[in-house]
C-alpha cells in the first residue's frame, strides 16, 4: 500500500517575511528537508496533499489572529520552493486538515499504509491534523526536521504530545549533505598488520595446503543501531576480492539495523578476505557506535542542529572517521577538517577561548575573526570567557551587528555550566536590544539527557555542540561467521547453516 504525505500550511503567508503571521527563520530552515522528503516519497509512489489555510475575509479566526491567508491572495499560495512538486491542494479554514475538507474521503479511497505529516505550525495546525488522523485510525509519522513553529517551547510540547499521547511516531529526516566518501585502505590494513594473528596463520596454512574454497561469510550486529563503516568496508573489499569471483551484499551506510541482523554477506575465495575479518568487524563496530550515539542526540534535539565537537577526545588517527560517522548519524556538521572532508561538507566551529585570552577581549577577538575569515564562515562568538554571558553577547552583537550569526555558551562546570535559565536570559536581552536574529549555540557536557533538559524547560537553543557522548560511544560488536563453503551449508554450533535471509540487503560488489 502507498503512503500519503500531508504538507500542512507551507504557504507564503507563514513562510515569507513581511506577512503578519510569518513564522520566522527557524520555520524556513525546514524547507530543504521538506523538499527532500517530497522527492523521496514521490519517487516511491506516495501521494502528496498540500493542506493550505484559505480563509474568507470575515473568518471568525481573525478574532484571535490577524487576518491572514485570505483566499485569492498570494498569502494562501504554496511557497514557490514546494509548488513544483506534484500534489493536490486542499484548502482548509480550520486548524485540522480533516475538518470540513474532502481529505478524509480522499484518504478512504487511497487507503494509505501510513500518513507522513509535515509543515507549520507544529503546535497548531500540524498538531490538530495529527490528532484527527490518529482519531481516524491512521498510522502517523512526523519527521521532526520537517515541522516548525514560531513558538519553540510550544513546538517541543506538541511533538511530545503527538508521540506520547496521540501515538504518532517521531522520525528524523534531515537533508544529508554527505557525498560518497573516498576511503583508501591503509597499508597496515592491507598487509594484515591490524588483524588477529590467528587469521594470518589460518590464511598461511590454507596457502600451504592449496585450499582456497569459495566461502560465504555473514556479519551481524550485537544490538540495534545505525550502521556505519560500510563504505570503508566496501573500499577494502573492492581492493582485495577478485573481480571475477565475488559477490557482496550489504545494508546501506546510515540504515537502521536490528539486533543480530545480518548487515553484510561476502561470497568469494576465502583467502581473498580471510585476513580482513578483524578489520571489517572493527570498522563497523566503532563507526556504528559513533553514528548511533550521534543519532540519539539528533533524535533528542527534535530538529535542533547537532554539531560534532568530539575530536579532542580521540586519537588523531581516527578523527576523520569519527566525525564522518557522526554526520552519518545525523549531525549537521563537525568541527574537524578531516571529518568534513570525508563527508564532503564544510567543517563548523566557533572562536576558541585561546584566541580570546591571547587577544585579551572577546569583542576584539570576534572583530578579528570577522576581519580575517571568509565571508561564508558563520560569525559565531564564544561569550563566557571574561564577563557575564549576557553582557558579552550584547557587546559582540553591537560590534558585529547583522553579521553576527550566533553566540556560543560554554560555561564550565566550575561556574555552574550552561542552564536553561541562562539561555532564556541571553535570548531575552538580545531580543530587547533588537538582535532577534542572533542564534544561541550551547556546548559543554551535552548529551541526550541534557538536550532533553533544555527542551523541556523551554530554553530557546538554536544548536548544540556534542563532544564526548559521541566520541566516547561504546562500539557495537559485530560477529562474522562462515555459513557456506563451496555452496554447501555449514556453520559452527549455535549458528544455523546456510544463507540467512535478509531482503533488505542490496548487492554492492
C-alpha positions as CSV (number, residue, x, y, z in Angstrom):
1,X,0.0,0.0,0.0
2,X,1.1,3.6,-0.7
3,X,1.8,6.3,1.8
4,X,0.3,9.8,1.9
5,X,2.2,12.9,2.8
6,X,0.2,15.8,4.3
7,X,2.0,19.1,3.9
8,X,0.4,21.5,6.3
9,X,0.4,25.2,5.7
10,X,3.6,25.5,3.8
11,X,2.2,28.7,2.3
12,X,3.7,32.1,1.7
13,X,1.7,33.8,4.5
14,X,3.6,31.7,7.1
15,X,7.0,31.3,5.4
16,X,7.7,34.6,3.7
17,X,8.9,37.6,5.7
18,X,6.6,40.6,5.7
19,X,3.3,38.8,6.3
20,X,1.6,39.2,9.7
21,X,2.0,35.6,10.7
22,X,5.4,34.9,9.3
23,X,6.8,32.0,11.4
24,X,10.4,33.2,11.2
25,X,13.8,31.9,10.1
26,X,13.5,28.6,12.1
27,X,10.5,27.7,10.0
28,X,12.2,28.5,6.8
29,X,15.1,26.1,7.8
30,X,12.8,23.1,7.3
31,X,12.1,23.9,3.6
32,X,15.1,21.9,2.2
33,X,14.1,18.9,4.4
34,X,10.5,19.1,3.2
35,X,11.8,19.2,-0.4
36,X,13.9,16.2,0.1
37,X,11.0,14.4,1.8
38,X,8.7,15.0,-1.1
39,X,11.3,13.9,-3.6
40,X,11.8,10.7,-1.7
41,X,8.2,9.9,-1.2
42,X,7.0,10.9,-4.7
43,X,9.8,8.6,-6.1
44,X,8.3,5.8,-4.0
45,X,4.8,6.4,-5.3
46,X,3.4,8.2,-2.3
47,X,0.5,10.7,-2.7
48,X,1.0,14.3,-1.6
49,X,-1.7,16.6,-0.3
50,X,-1.0,20.3,0.4
51,X,-3.3,21.4,3.2
52,X,-3.4,25.2,3.0
53,X,-5.0,27.9,5.1
54,X,-7.6,29.5,2.9
55,X,-9.8,32.0,4.8
56,X,-12.8,34.1,3.9
57,X,-12.2,37.9,4.6
58,X,-14.6,37.8,7.6
59,X,-13.3,34.4,9.0
60,X,-14.1,34.1,12.8
61,X,-10.4,33.0,13.3
62,X,-9.4,36.6,12.8
63,X,-10.8,37.4,16.2
64,X,-7.8,35.5,17.6
65,X,-5.2,36.1,14.9
66,X,-4.5,38.9,12.4
67,X,-6.2,38.4,9.0
68,X,-4.0,36.0,7.0
69,X,-4.0,33.6,4.1
70,X,-7.2,35.1,2.6
71,X,-8.5,33.1,-0.4
72,X,-7.3,34.5,-3.7
73,X,-4.3,36.3,-2.2
74,X,-0.6,35.3,-2.5
75,X,-0.5,34.5,1.2
76,X,-2.7,31.4,0.6
77,X,-0.4,30.0,-2.1
78,X,2.1,27.2,-1.6
79,X,5.6,28.6,-1.3
80,X,7.5,28.6,-4.6
81,X,10.1,26.2,-3.3
82,X,7.4,23.5,-3.0
83,X,5.0,24.4,-5.7
84,X,6.8,22.4,-8.3
85,X,6.1,19.1,-6.5
86,X,3.1,17.1,-7.7
87,X,0.4,17.2,-5.1
88,X,-3.3,18.1,-4.6
89,X,-4.0,21.4,-2.8
90,X,-6.8,21.1,-0.3
91,X,-8.0,24.4,1.1
92,X,-8.9,24.5,4.8
93,X,-10.5,27.1,7.1
94,X,-9.7,25.4,10.4
95,X,-6.7,24.1,12.3
96,X,-7.2,20.4,11.2
97,X,-6.8,19.4,7.6
98,X,-9.6,16.9,8.2
99,X,-12.3,19.3,9.5
100,X,-14.8,20.4,6.8
101,X,-12.5,19.3,3.9
102,X,-12.5,16.4,1.5
103,X,-9.3,14.9,2.9
104,X,-10.8,12.0,4.8
105,X,-12.9,11.0,1.7
106,X,-9.8,11.0,-0.5
107,X,-7.7,9.1,2.0
108,X,-10.5,6.5,2.4
109,X,-10.2,5.8,-1.3
110,X,-6.5,5.8,-1.3
111,X,-6.1,3.5,1.8
112,X,-2.6,4.5,2.6
113,X,-0.5,2.3,4.9
114,X,0.6,5.4,6.8
115,X,0.4,9.2,6.8
116,X,3.5,11.4,7.0
117,X,2.6,14.9,8.4
118,X,5.0,17.9,8.0
119,X,4.7,21.7,7.9
120,X,3.8,24.5,10.2
121,X,2.9,25.3,12.9
122,X,3.8,22.2,14.9
123,X,1.6,23.2,17.9
124,X,-1.4,24.4,15.9
125,X,-2.4,23.0,12.5
126,X,0.1,20.2,12.5
127,X,-0.9,19.0,15.9
128,X,-4.7,19.2,15.2
129,X,-4.2,17.4,11.9
130,X,-2.2,14.6,13.5
131,X,-4.8,14.3,16.3
132,X,-7.6,13.8,13.7
133,X,-5.5,11.4,11.7
134,X,-5.0,9.3,14.7
135,X,-8.7,9.5,15.7
136,X,-9.5,8.2,12.2
137,X,-7.2,5.2,12.8
138,X,-4.3,6.1,10.6
139,X,-0.7,5.3,11.5
140,X,1.2,8.6,11.5
141,X,4.8,9.6,11.2
142,X,6.0,13.1,12.0
143,X,9.6,13.9,10.7
144,X,10.8,16.3,13.4
145,X,13.1,18.0,10.9
146,X,10.2,18.9,8.7
147,X,7.9,20.7,11.2
148,X,8.4,24.1,12.9
149,X,6.7,26.8,14.8
150,X,7.2,30.5,15.8
151,X,7.0,29.3,19.4
152,X,9.8,26.9,20.1
153,X,8.5,25.8,23.5
154,X,5.1,25.0,22.1
155,X,6.8,23.2,19.2
156,X,8.5,20.8,21.5
157,X,5.4,20.4,23.7
158,X,3.4,19.5,20.6
159,X,6.0,16.9,19.5
160,X,5.9,15.2,22.9
161,X,2.1,15.3,22.9
162,X,1.9,13.8,19.4
163,X,4.3,11.0,20.4
164,X,3.2,10.1,24.0
165,X,-0.5,10.9,23.9
166,X,-1.6,10.6,20.3
167,X,0.7,7.7,19.4
168,X,2.4,9.3,16.4
169,X,5.9,8.1,15.5
170,X,8.5,10.8,15.5
171,X,11.3,10.3,13.0
172,X,14.3,12.2,11.8
173,X,14.6,13.4,8.3
174,X,17.4,15.8,7.8
175,X,18.8,16.5,4.3
176,X,22.0,14.6,4.0
177,X,24.8,16.7,2.6
178,X,27.2,13.8,2.6
179,X,28.8,13.0,-0.7
180,X,30.1,9.4,-1.3
181,X,33.4,9.3,0.6
182,X,36.7,8.2,-0.8
183,X,38.2,5.7,1.6
184,X,41.7,4.3,0.9
185,X,42.6,1.2,3.0
186,X,45.9,1.8,4.8
187,X,49.0,-0.4,4.1
188,X,48.7,-1.6,7.7
189,X,45.2,-3.0,7.0
190,X,46.1,-4.4,3.5
191,X,49.3,-6.1,4.8
192,X,47.4,-7.7,7.6
193,X,49.2,-6.0,10.5
194,X,45.8,-5.0,12.0
195,X,44.4,-8.5,12.1
196,X,44.2,-11.1,14.8
197,X,47.3,-13.3,14.4
198,X,45.2,-16.4,14.1
199,X,43.6,-15.2,10.9
200,X,47.1,-14.5,9.4
201,X,48.1,-18.0,10.4
202,X,44.9,-19.5,9.0
203,X,45.5,-18.0,5.6
204,X,49.1,-19.1,5.7
205,X,48.1,-22.7,6.5
206,X,45.5,-22.7,3.7
207,X,48.0,-21.5,1.2
208,X,50.4,-24.3,2.1
209,X,47.5,-26.8,1.8
210,X,46.4,-25.3,-1.5
211,X,42.9,-24.8,-0.1
212,X,41.0,-21.7,-1.3
213,X,37.3,-22.6,-1.5
214,X,34.6,-20.1,-2.3
215,X,33.0,-19.4,1.1
216,X,30.2,-17.2,2.3
217,X,30.8,-15.0,5.4
218,X,27.9,-13.2,7.1
219,X,28.4,-10.4,9.6
220,X,25.7,-9.5,12.1
221,X,25.3,-6.8,14.8
222,X,25.0,-7.5,18.6
223,X,22.5,-4.7,19.1
224,X,20.3,-2.3,17.2
225,X,21.7,1.0,16.0
226,X,22.8,3.0,13.0
227,X,25.0,1.1,10.6
228,X,28.2,3.0,9.7
229,X,31.5,2.0,8.2
230,X,30.1,0.0,5.3
231,X,31.6,2.4,2.7
232,X,35.0,1.9,4.2
233,X,34.5,-1.9,4.2
234,X,33.4,-1.7,0.6
235,X,36.6,0.2,-0.3
236,X,38.6,-2.6,1.4
237,X,36.8,-5.4,-0.3
238,X,37.0,-3.8,-3.7
239,X,40.7,-3.9,-3.3
240,X,41.2,-7.5,-2.1
241,X,38.4,-9.6,-3.7
242,X,38.8,-10.9,-7.2
243,X,36.5,-9.0,-9.6
244,X,35.5,-12.2,-11.5
245,X,34.6,-14.2,-8.4
246,X,33.0,-12.1,-5.8
247,X,29.5,-11.2,-4.6
248,X,28.9,-8.8,-1.7
249,X,25.6,-7.8,-0.3
250,X,25.0,-5.2,2.5
251,X,22.8,-2.7,4.2
252,X,23.5,0.8,3.1
253,X,25.5,3.3,5.1
254,X,23.3,5.0,7.7
255,X,20.5,2.5,7.7
256,X,18.9,1.4,11.0
257,X,19.8,-2.2,11.9
258,X,18.2,-4.6,14.3
259,X,19.9,-6.8,16.9
260,X,21.5,-9.8,15.3
261,X,20.5,-8.6,11.8
262,X,22.9,-9.7,9.0
263,X,24.3,-6.5,7.6
264,X,27.0,-7.9,5.3
265,X,27.4,-11.1,3.2
266,X,30.6,-11.9,1.3
267,X,30.9,-14.8,-1.1
268,X,34.4,-15.1,-2.6
269,X,37.5,-17.3,-2.3
270,X,38.3,-17.4,1.4
271,X,41.9,-16.5,1.1
272,X,41.0,-13.2,-0.5
273,X,39.2,-11.9,2.5
274,X,40.0,-14.2,5.5
275,X,42.9,-11.9,6.6
276,X,40.5,-8.9,6.9
277,X,37.7,-10.3,9.2
278,X,39.1,-8.4,12.2
279,X,39.3,-5.1,10.2
280,X,35.8,-5.5,8.9
281,X,34.3,-6.1,12.3
282,X,36.3,-3.3,13.9
283,X,35.4,-0.7,11.2
284,X,31.7,-1.5,11.6
285,X,31.8,-1.7,15.4
286,X,33.5,1.6,16.0
287,X,31.8,3.6,13.3
288,X,28.3,2.3,14.1
289,X,28.8,3.1,17.8
290,X,29.7,6.7,16.9
291,X,26.8,7.0,14.4
292,X,24.3,5.6,16.9
293,X,25.3,7.9,19.6
294,X,25.0,10.8,17.2
295,X,21.5,9.7,16.2
296,X,20.5,9.6,19.9
297,X,21.5,13.2,20.2
298,X,19.7,14.2,17.0
299,X,16.5,12.5,18.0
300,X,16.6,14.1,21.4
301,X,17.1,17.5,19.8
302,X,13.9,17.2,17.8
303,X,15.1,19.2,14.8
304,X,17.7,21.5,16.5
305,X,21.0,21.0,14.7
306,X,23.7,19.0,16.4
307,X,27.4,19.7,15.7
308,X,30.0,17.0,16.5
309,X,32.7,18.5,18.8
310,X,34.4,15.3,19.9
311,X,37.7,15.3,18.0
312,X,39.7,16.3,21.1
313,X,38.7,13.1,22.9
314,X,40.0,10.6,20.3
315,X,43.4,9.7,18.8
316,X,44.2,11.9,15.8
317,X,44.4,8.9,13.5
318,X,40.6,8.2,13.9
319,X,39.4,11.8,13.9
320,X,38.2,11.7,10.3
321,X,36.1,8.5,10.5
322,X,34.7,9.5,13.9
323,X,33.3,12.8,12.7
324,X,32.2,11.2,9.4
325,X,30.3,8.6,11.5
326,X,28.7,11.5,13.4
327,X,27.5,13.0,10.2
328,X,26.1,9.7,9.1
329,X,24.3,9.6,12.4
330,X,22.6,12.9,11.6
331,X,24.8,15.6,12.9
332,X,24.5,18.8,10.8
333,X,28.3,19.3,10.7
334,X,31.5,18.6,12.6
335,X,34.5,20.5,13.8
336,X,37.3,18.5,12.3
337,X,38.7,19.3,8.8
338,X,39.3,15.6,8.2
339,X,35.8,14.5,9.1
340,X,34.2,17.2,7.0
341,X,36.5,16.3,4.1
342,X,35.4,12.7,4.2
343,X,31.7,13.7,4.5
344,X,32.0,16.3,1.7
345,X,30.8,19.2,3.8
346,X,32.3,22.3,5.4
347,X,33.6,22.0,8.9
348,X,31.9,24.2,11.5
349,X,33.5,25.8,14.6
350,X,33.4,28.9,16.6
351,X,36.1,31.0,18.4
352,X,38.2,29.2,21.0
353,X,38.9,30.5,24.4
354,X,42.6,30.6,23.4
355,X,42.1,33.4,20.8
356,X,40.1,35.5,23.3
357,X,42.6,35.0,26.1
358,X,45.6,35.9,23.9
359,X,43.8,39.0,22.5
360,X,42.5,39.9,25.9
361,X,39.0,40.7,24.9
362,X,36.0,38.9,23.5
363,X,34.9,41.8,21.3
364,X,38.4,42.3,19.9
365,X,38.7,38.6,19.1
366,X,35.3,38.5,17.4
367,X,36.2,41.5,15.3
368,X,39.4,39.9,14.3
369,X,37.6,36.7,13.4
370,X,35.2,38.7,11.2
371,X,38.1,40.6,9.6
372,X,40.2,37.7,8.5
373,X,37.7,34.8,8.0
374,X,36.0,34.3,4.6
375,X,32.5,35.7,4.3
376,X,30.9,32.3,4.0
377,X,32.1,31.3,7.5
378,X,29.4,32.0,10.1
379,X,30.3,34.6,12.7
380,X,29.8,32.7,16.0
381,X,31.2,34.3,19.1
382,X,32.1,32.5,22.4
383,X,30.8,34.7,25.2
384,X,31.7,33.2,28.5
385,X,35.5,34.0,28.9
386,X,35.8,37.2,30.8
387,X,32.4,38.7,31.5
388,X,28.8,37.7,32.1
389,X,27.4,35.7,29.2
390,X,24.5,38.1,28.6
391,X,26.8,41.1,28.8
392,X,29.3,39.7,26.3
393,X,26.5,38.6,24.0
394,X,25.3,42.2,23.8
395,X,28.8,43.6,23.3
396,X,29.6,41.3,20.4
397,X,26.2,41.8,18.9
398,X,26.6,45.6,18.9
399,X,30.1,45.3,17.5
400,X,29.2,43.0,14.6
401,X,25.6,43.9,14.0
402,X,23.8,41.9,11.4
403,X,27.0,39.9,10.6
404,X,26.8,38.1,13.9
405,X,25.2,34.7,13.3
406,X,25.2,33.3,16.9
407,X,26.7,33.4,20.3
408,X,28.0,30.2,21.9
409,X,27.5,29.5,25.6
410,X,30.1,27.1,27.0
411,X,30.1,28.0,30.7
412,X,32.3,25.5,32.6
413,X,31.1,23.3,35.4
414,X,33.1,25.3,37.9
415,X,30.7,28.2,37.1
416,X,27.5,26.2,37.1
417,X,27.7,25.3,33.4
418,X,25.0,26.4,30.9
419,X,21.5,26.3,32.3
420,X,18.1,26.8,30.7
421,X,17.6,30.0,32.6
422,X,20.8,31.4,31.3
423,X,19.8,30.6,27.7
424,X,16.5,32.3,28.3
425,X,18.1,35.4,29.8
426,X,20.6,35.8,27.0
427,X,17.7,35.4,24.5
428,X,15.6,38.0,26.2
429,X,18.4,40.5,26.4
430,X,19.4,40.0,22.8
431,X,15.7,40.4,21.8
432,X,15.2,43.6,23.8
433,X,18.3,45.1,22.2
434,X,17.0,44.3,18.7
435,X,19.1,41.3,18.0
436,X,16.4,38.7,17.5
437,X,18.1,37.0,14.6
438,X,21.2,36.2,16.6
439,X,21.1,32.5,17.5
440,X,22.3,30.8,20.7
441,X,24.6,27.8,20.4
442,X,25.2,25.6,23.5
443,X,28.1,23.3,24.2
444,X,29.8,21.7,27.2
445,X,28.8,18.2,28.5
446,X,25.9,17.9,26.1
447,X,24.3,14.5,25.8
448,X,20.7,13.4,25.1
449,X,19.7,13.9,28.7
450,X,21.0,17.5,28.7
451,X,19.4,18.2,25.4
452,X,16.1,17.0,26.7
453,X,16.5,19.2,29.8
454,X,16.9,22.3,27.7
455,X,13.9,21.4,25.5
456,X,11.6,20.5,28.4
457,X,12.5,23.8,30.2
458,X,11.7,25.8,27.1
459,X,15.3,27.1,26.5
460,X,15.5,28.7,23.0
461,X,18.6,26.9,21.9
462,X,19.4,27.1,18.1
463,X,22.2,24.4,18.1
464,X,24.1,22.0,20.3
465,X,27.8,21.1,20.2
466,X,28.2,17.5,21.4
467,X,31.7,16.1,22.2
468,X,32.5,13.0,24.3
469,X,29.0,11.5,24.2
470,X,29.6,10.8,20.5
471,X,33.4,10.3,20.5
472,X,33.3,8.1,23.6
473,X,30.4,5.9,22.4
474,X,30.6,2.2,23.1
475,X,31.3,0.2,19.9
476,X,28.5,-2.1,18.6
477,X,30.0,-5.5,18.5
478,X,29.8,-7.3,15.1
479,X,30.3,-11.1,14.6
480,X,31.4,-12.8,11.4
481,X,30.6,-16.4,10.7
482,X,31.1,-18.7,7.7
483,X,27.7,-20.1,6.5
484,X,28.6,-21.9,3.3
485,X,31.7,-23.5,1.8
486,X,31.6,-24.3,-1.9
487,X,27.9,-23.8,-1.9
488,X,27.3,-26.3,0.9
489,X,25.6,-25.0,4.1
490,X,27.8,-25.2,7.2
491,X,28.2,-23.4,10.5
492,X,29.7,-23.7,13.9
493,X,27.5,-25.0,16.7
494,X,24.9,-22.4,17.8
495,X,24.5,-21.0,14.3
496,X,22.2,-22.1,11.6
497,X,24.0,-23.4,8.5
498,X,23.3,-21.8,5.1
499,X,22.4,-18.3,4.0
500,X,20.5,-16.2,6.5
501,X,17.6,-14.5,4.6
502,X,17.6,-10.7,4.7
503,X,15.6,-9.0,1.9
504,X,17.0,-5.6,3.0
505,X,20.5,-6.4,1.7
506,X,21.5,-4.9,-1.6
507,X,24.4,-6.0,-3.8
508,X,27.3,-3.6,-3.6
509,X,30.1,-5.6,-5.4
